Amino acid sequence: MKPITFVDRVRIQAFAGNGGHGVATFLRAKFVPHGGPDGGDGGHGGSVYLKASKDVASLLDLHFAPIVKAGHGEKGRGQQQYGRGGADKIVLVPLGTEVVDAETEEFVGEVLADGDLLKIAQGGKGGLGNLHFKTSTHQAPTEFTEGTPGEIKTLRLTMKTVADVGLVGYPNAGKSTLLSQLSAARPKVASYPFTTLHPQVGTVMFDPVHTLRVADVPGLLKDAHKGVGLGHHFLRHIERTRFLLFVLDMAGTDGRNPTEDFLNLREELRLYNPELDNCPYRVLANKMDETASKKNLAAFKRRTKEKPIEMSAVLGEGVEEVKTCLFETFFPGEERIEF
């Protein structure tokens, strides 16, 4: 059985800590005949938080350990001693993790940037000791309150890749090869379809100041918006991108038609989320080193009126033009700094 290496959706239970009980005690000292009440408060229970970390690639750890618990607060003690608060539980998750209540379907929140914190279960409050109940007419109170229970939440966590640019294309179009040319990322590359089974994110470093995150997400199939193939596993990872690169196999490998591929890709995105239809994009005509590519490209231009960047990712041809396109799109009017 192949081991699980990537998980982008999990269901977890978060148990916040209970608050500690207050106590009813009285000061008893040799030379203090009327010491009075001195019961301390209970400590607050710990809360459960999610924290976005750039060093976490998936929700794999929560897949194997879906029960998350914070510490309970301690009960109060005599001599006005307060109980210790329960320890908070902070769980590291990938950037772009979205949280929904699994029982009500209510949106809880999301963590996008490195270091973002989101409280997903509130710890209980500590109870009051009898010290608080003393009045001028009630000198020896025995009342105290118990701590309140911490929240218990059943939640669904979904990772949506946070990247500036999304590489969109059918299996074997050359997205992974292009990512390896644009950045230091080293996704799996092979000559058969569906080599990418989970998102790969690379950083394009133009200079020390200008950088972009580019995501190569799993290859798309027809009717992906209905869940066919990797379906939503693919589509949700491009929802947060600001720019799309459609990578087309212009050679028409395995009998593919690059023009139909492009039109189908646009339609799949629109059917999944109409907002993606308005996302700015550029078309990349990949595999232009192969014989059939020029004929297919001419037909593509006639039908779509697009002006693709011609390239061959495997040979590294056209990669600099792609980088220039991205730089001018994201940093208009600025100049690249020489290393």
Rosetta blueprint (number, residue, H / E / L):
1 M L
2 K L
3 P L
4 I L
5 T L
6 F L
7 V L
8 D L
9 R E
10 V E
11 R E
12 I E
13 Q E
14 A E
15 F E
16 A L
17 G L
18 N L
19 G L
20 G L
21 H L
22 G L
23 V L
24 A L
25 T L
26 F E
27 L L
28 R L
29 A E
30 K L
31 F L
32 V E
33 P L
34 H L
35 G L
36 G L
37 P E
38 D L
39 G L
40 G L
41 D L
42 G L
43 G L
44 H L
45 G L
46 G L
47 S L
48 V E
49 Y E
50 L E
51 K E
52 A E
53 S L
54 K L
55 D L
56 V L
57 A L
58 S L
59 L L
60 L H
61 D H
62 L H
63 H H
64 F H
65 A L
66 P L
67 I E
68 V E
69 K E
70 A L
71 G L
72 H L
73 G L
74 E L
75 K L
76 G L
77 R E
78 G L
79 Q L
80 Q L
81 Q E
82 Y L
83 G L
84 R L
85 G L
86 G L
87 A L
88 D L
89 K E
90 I E
91 V E
92 L E
93 V E
94 P L
95 L L
96 G L
97 T E
98 E E
99 V E
100 V E
101 D E
102 A L
103 E L
104 T L
105 E L
106 E L
107 F E
108 V E
109 G E
110 E E
111 V E
112 L L
113 A L
114 D L
115 G L
116 D L
117 L E
118 L E
119 K E
120 I E
121 A E
122 Q L
123 G L
124 G L
125 K L
126 G L
127 G L
128 L L
129 G L
130 N H
131 L H
132 H H
133 F H
134 K L
135 T L
136 S L
137 T L
138 H L
139 Q L
140 A L
141 P L
142 T L
143 E L
144 F L
145 T L
146 E L
147 G L
148 T L
149 P L
150 G L
151 E L
152 I E
153 K E
154 T E
155 L E
156 R E
157 L E
158 T E
159 M E
160 K L
161 T L
162 V L
163 A L
164 D L
165 V E
166 G E
167 L E
168 V E
169 G L
170 Y L
171 P L
172 N L
173 A L
174 G L
175 K H
176 S H
177 T H
178 L H
179 L H
180 S H
181 Q H
182 L H
183 S L
184 A L
185 A L
186 R L
187 P L
188 K L
189 V L
190 A L
191 S L
192 Y L
193 P L
194 F L
195 T L
196 T L
197 L L
198 H L
199 P L
200 Q E
201 V E
202 G E
203 T E
204 V E
205 M E
206 F L
207 D L
208 P L
209 V L
210 H L
211 T E
212 L E
213 R E
214 V E
215 A E
216 D E
217 V L
218 P L
219 G L
220 L L
221 L L
222 K L
223 D L
224 A H
225 H H
226 K H
227 G L
228 V L
229 G L
230 L L
231 G L
232 H H
233 H H
234 F H
235 L H
236 R H
237 H H
238 I H
239 E L
240 R L
241 T L
242 R L
243 F E
244 L E
245 L E
246 F E
247 V E
248 L E
249 D E
250 M L
251 A L
252 G L
253 T H
254 D H
255 G H
256 R L
257 N L
258 P H
259 T H
260 E H
261 D H
262 F H
263 L H
264 N H
265 L H
266 R H
267 E H
268 E H
269 L H
270 R H
271 L H
272 Y H
273 N L
274 P H
275 E H
276 L H
277 D H
278 N H
279 C L
280 P L
281 Y E
282 R E
283 V E
284 L E
285 A E
286 N E
287 K L
288 M L
289 D L
290 E L
291 T L
292 A L
293 S H
294 K H
295 K H
296 N H
297 L H
298 A H
299 A H
300 F H
301 K H
302 R H
303 R H
304 T H
305 K L
306 E L
307 K L
308 P L
309 I E
310 E E
311 M L
312 S E
313 A L
314 V L
315 L L
316 G L
317 E E
318 G L
319 V H
320 E H
321 E H
322 V H
323 K H
324 T H
325 C H
326 L H
327 F H
328 E H
329 T H
330 F H
331 F L
332 P L
333 G L
334 E L
335 E L
336 R L
337 I L
338 E L
339 F L
